[in-house]
Amino acid sequence: MTKRSKKWLWIIAAVLLAGIAAAWWAFRPSDKIPTVSNGRIERFAQFDSEYVTPRTVLVWLPAGYQTGDSVDVLYMHDGQMLFDSSITWNGQEWQVDEISSQLMSDSAMRRCIVVGIENTSERLKEYFPTKIWHHLPVDVRGQVDVDDLLGDDYLQFVVEEVKPFIDKRYHPLTSREHTFMMGSSMGGLISLYALCEYPQVFGGVACLSTHLSFDHLDYGTTSDQWAEAFRQYVSRQLPPYGGHMVYMDHGTEGLDGEYAEHQERLDSVFKAQGWDRKHYLSRVFEGHEHKEIFWSKRLEQPLLFLLGK
């Protein structure tokens, strides 16, 4: 089988998986609270918004947490995949509660609460960085309906609605130095976009298996044009070196196997702007695939990078 044939097989597989995930989301139990082995979960169903459709927001609180404790906040996408594999569509999870609790117990990581924002059937649109449309070639912008790119709306929901709710209810540390975001695949794209759009809000982001290839996203133009537009956007909008932290990684198998060249090009953008390894870390994990089970295996790395003592 040729390399090109393998690539298309992975793209087809990714599209099928996305369809399965969307179908599962539509029929999942509406009142299920994830079971965690450490800490506790508070669940806010049908969190209303003027920007996006309502969805569930999960808040994980570490063991011993009391309202008003001086804790950092980590916002994570695809919230239904973070804590409990018994209720996920593929039987996998990030193991956020187990891994975070162990690192805190070992005094390796600052205490934090994790806000897991569940996705919806609009996931691909909501995690798509809206403003990269402006960096497409002028002659192809007309092929794309920018109103279908909902990343700006989603981030307004997070920053203007979810974060104020979390700050008021839990009274955590609220400055950018204590506020972070993490996601995988399209969630990686929207996390880096969030840092560029709201550098005053987020002190750091972690982007695992970021979908930098833009393959299988049917938005009117080629994936290479989107990938280049994203790099141009980041190059122009990246906050000045020194005040923020960015962690990125990818595996080498499956869909992740298509990311290496795109990640290297993005690494060059950070390098050209003076970001060192203390503020920007890009890693490759041999044998890892585009799945939660692999993100859980390396979750310790971004947690320590952003929240390590």
C-alpha positions in Angstrom: 0.0 0.0 0.0 1.4 3.4 -1.0 1.8 6.3 1.5 -0.9 8.2 -0.2 -3.3 5.3 0.1 -2.6 4.9 3.8 -3.2 8.7 4.3 -6.6 8.5 2.7 -7.5 5.4 4.8 -6.7 7.4 7.9 -8.7 10.3 6.7 -11.7 8.1 6.0 -11.4 6.5 9.3 -11.2 9.8 11.1 -14.4 11.0 9.3 -16.2 7.8 10.3 -15.1 8.2 13.9 -16.2 11.8 14.0 -19.6 10.6 12.7 -19.8 7.9 15.4 -18.9 10.4 18.1 -21.5 12.9 16.9 -24.1 10.1 16.9 -23.1 9.0 20.4 -23.3 12.6 21.6 -26.8 13.0 20.4 -28.1 9.9 22.3 -25.9 9.9 25.4 -27.6 10.0 28.8 -28.5 13.5 29.8 -28.1 13.2 33.5 -25.0 11.0 33.9 -22.3 12.4 36.3 -18.8 10.9 35.6 -17.5 8.7 38.3 -14.1 9.7 39.5 -11.6 7.9 41.8 -10.1 11.1 43.2 -11.7 14.4 44.1 -15.3 15.1 43.0 -17.3 16.3 40.0 -19.9 19.1 40.0 -22.0 19.0 36.8 -23.9 21.9 35.2 -26.2 20.7 32.6 -27.5 22.8 29.7 -25.2 25.7 30.6 -26.9 28.5 28.7 -25.1 30.9 26.3 -25.9 33.7 23.9 -23.0 32.6 21.7 -23.3 28.8 21.3 -25.8 26.0 21.9 -26.2 25.0 25.6 -24.0 22.1 26.7 -22.9 20.4 29.9 -20.0 21.9 31.9 -18.1 19.6 34.3 -16.0 20.9 37.2 -13.5 18.6 38.8 -12.4 19.6 42.3 -9.4 17.9 43.9 -9.6 16.1 47.2 -9.9 18.4 50.1 -10.9 21.4 48.0 -13.0 24.1 49.7 -14.6 27.1 48.0 -12.1 30.0 48.0 -9.0 27.8 48.0 -6.1 29.5 46.1 -6.2 27.1 43.1 -5.4 27.5 39.4 -8.0 26.7 36.7 -7.5 24.5 33.7 -10.1 24.7 31.0 -10.4 21.5 28.8 -12.4 20.8 25.7 -14.3 17.5 24.9 -15.3 17.4 28.6 -17.2 14.1 28.3 -13.9 12.3 27.5 -11.9 13.4 30.5 -12.9 11.4 33.5 -14.9 8.2 33.1 -14.4 5.7 30.3 -17.6 3.8 31.2 -19.7 6.6 29.7 -17.5 7.7 26.7 -18.3 6.7 23.1 -15.1 4.7 22.7 -14.5 3.4 26.2 -11.4 5.6 26.7 -10.7 8.6 28.9 -7.9 11.1 29.7 -7.7 10.0 33.4 -7.6 13.6 34.4 -8.6 13.0 38.0 -6.2 10.2 38.6 -3.1 11.8 37.0 -3.7 15.3 38.4 -4.4 13.9 41.9 -1.1 11.9 41.9 1.0 14.9 40.7 -0.6 17.1 43.4 0.0 14.4 46.0 3.6 14.2 45.0 3.9 18.0 45.3 5.0 18.1 41.7 2.0 20.2 40.5 0.1 23.2 41.8 -3.4 22.5 42.9 -6.0 23.3 40.3 -9.6 22.7 39.4 -10.4 21.4 35.9 -13.4 22.7 33.9 -14.4 20.2 31.3 -16.6 21.8 28.6 -18.5 19.1 26.7 -18.6 19.2 23.0 -21.7 19.2 20.8 -22.6 18.1 17.3 -21.0 21.4 16.2 -17.6 20.4 17.5 -15.6 20.8 14.3 -17.1 24.3 13.6 -16.7 25.5 17.2 -13.1 24.4 17.5 -12.2 26.0 14.1 -10.1 29.2 14.5 -12.4 31.8 12.8 -9.9 34.5 11.9 -7.5 32.3 9.9 -10.1 32.9 7.1 -8.5 36.3 6.6 -5.1 34.6 5.9 -6.5 32.5 3.0 -5.5 33.6 -0.5 -7.9 36.4 -1.6 -9.2 34.4 -4.6 -10.4 31.5 -2.4 -12.0 33.3 0.5 -15.2 33.5 -1.5 -15.4 29.7 -1.5 -15.7 29.6 2.3 -18.7 30.8 4.4 -16.9 32.4 7.3 -20.2 32.2 9.3 -19.6 28.4 9.5 -16.4 28.9 11.4 -17.5 29.2 15.0 -14.3 29.4 17.0 -14.8 33.0 17.9 -18.3 32.3 19.3 -17.0 29.3 21.3 -14.2 31.3 22.8 -16.6 34.1 23.8 -18.7 31.5 25.5 -15.6 30.3 27.5 -14.2 33.7 28.3 -17.3 35.8 28.8 -19.7 33.2 30.3 -18.0 30.1 31.7 -15.0 31.8 33.2 -17.0 34.4 35.1 -19.3 31.7 36.4 -16.3 29.7 37.6 -14.7 32.7 39.2 -17.8 33.7 41.1 -18.8 30.2 42.3 -15.4 28.9 43.3 -13.2 32.0 43.9 -10.0 30.5 42.4 -7.0 32.5 41.4 -8.2 34.4 38.4 -5.2 36.1 36.7 -3.7 34.9 33.5 -0.8 33.4 35.3 -3.2 30.9 36.9 -5.5 30.3 34.0 -4.8 27.6 31.4 -6.4 25.7 28.5 -5.8 22.2 27.1 -7.2 20.2 24.2 -6.4 17.6 21.6 -6.8 17.4 17.8 -9.2 20.3 16.9 -9.2 21.1 20.6 -5.5 21.8 20.2 -6.2 24.2 17.4 -8.7 26.2 19.4 -6.5 26.2 22.5 -3.6 27.9 20.6 -6.1 30.2 19.0 -7.4 31.1 22.5 -3.9 32.1 23.6 -3.5 34.4 20.5 -7.0 35.9 20.9 -7.1 36.2 24.7 -3.5 36.6 25.9 -4.7 38.7 28.8 -6.9 35.7 30.0 -4.7 32.6 29.4 -1.2 32.2 30.7 -0.5 29.0 28.9 -2.1 26.3 26.7 -1.4 22.7 26.0 -2.2 21.3 22.5 -2.0 17.5 22.1 -2.0 15.9 18.7 -3.1 19.2 17.2 -4.8 18.9 13.9 -2.4 21.1 12.0 -2.8 19.2 8.7 -6.5 20.4 8.5 -7.2 17.2 6.5 -10.8 15.9 6.2 -12.3 19.4 7.1 -14.6 20.2 4.2 -14.6 24.0 4.3 -14.4 25.0 0.6 -10.6 24.9 0.0 -7.6 22.7 0.4 -6.1 21.5 3.7 -2.7 22.9 2.7 -4.2 26.4 2.3 -5.8 26.2 5.7 -2.6 24.9 7.3 -0.6 27.8 5.8 -3.3 30.3 6.8 -3.1 29.0 10.4 0.7 29.4 10.5 0.4 32.9 9.1 -2.2 33.8 11.7 -0.1 32.4 14.6 3.0 34.2 13.3 1.2 37.6 13.4 -0.9 37.1 16.5 1.3 35.2 18.9 1.8 37.1 22.2 5.3 38.5 22.8 7.9 36.0 24.1 8.3 35.6 27.8 4.8 36.1 29.3 3.1 32.8 28.2 3.7 29.1 27.9 2.8 26.7 25.0 3.1 23.0 25.0 2.6 21.0 21.8 3.0 17.3 20.9 2.0 14.5 18.5 2.4 10.8 18.1 3.8 9.0 15.1 1.0 6.5 14.2 -2.4 6.8 12.5 -3.6 10.3 12.0 -0.9 11.7 14.2 1.6 10.3 11.7 0.5 13.1 9.3 1.4 15.9 11.7 5.2 15.9 11.8 5.9 18.3 8.9 3.2 20.7 9.9 4.4 20.7 13.5 8.0 21.4 12.4 6.9 24.4 10.4 4.9 25.8 13.4 7.9 25.2 15.6 9.9 27.4 13.3 7.4 30.2 13.9 7.9 30.1 17.6 11.7 29.8 17.2 11.8 32.8 14.9 10.0 34.9 17.6 12.5 33.9 20.3 10.5 31.4 22.3 12.8 29.1 24.3 12.1 25.6 25.8 11.0 27.2 29.1 8.1 28.8 27.3 7.6 26.6 24.3 7.9 22.8 24.3 7.2 20.6 21.3 7.5 16.9 21.7 7.1 13.7 19.7 5.9 10.4 21.2 6.9 7.3 19.2 4.1 4.8 18.7 1.4 7.0 20.0 -1.9 7.3 18.1 -4.8 9.8 17.9 -6.7 8.4 20.8 -7.5 9.3 24.4 -5.6 6.3 25.7 -2.4 7.8 24.4 -3.2 11.3 25.6 -3.7 9.9 29.1 -0.3 8.2 28.9 1.4 11.5 28.3 -0.9 13.9 30.2 1.6 14.3 32.9 3.9 16.1 30.5 1.7 19.1 29.7 0.4 19.3 33.3 3.9 19.6 34.7 4.9 22.1 31.9 2.0 24.4 32.7 1.4 23.8 36.4 4.6 22.2 37.7 6.1 23.6 40.9 
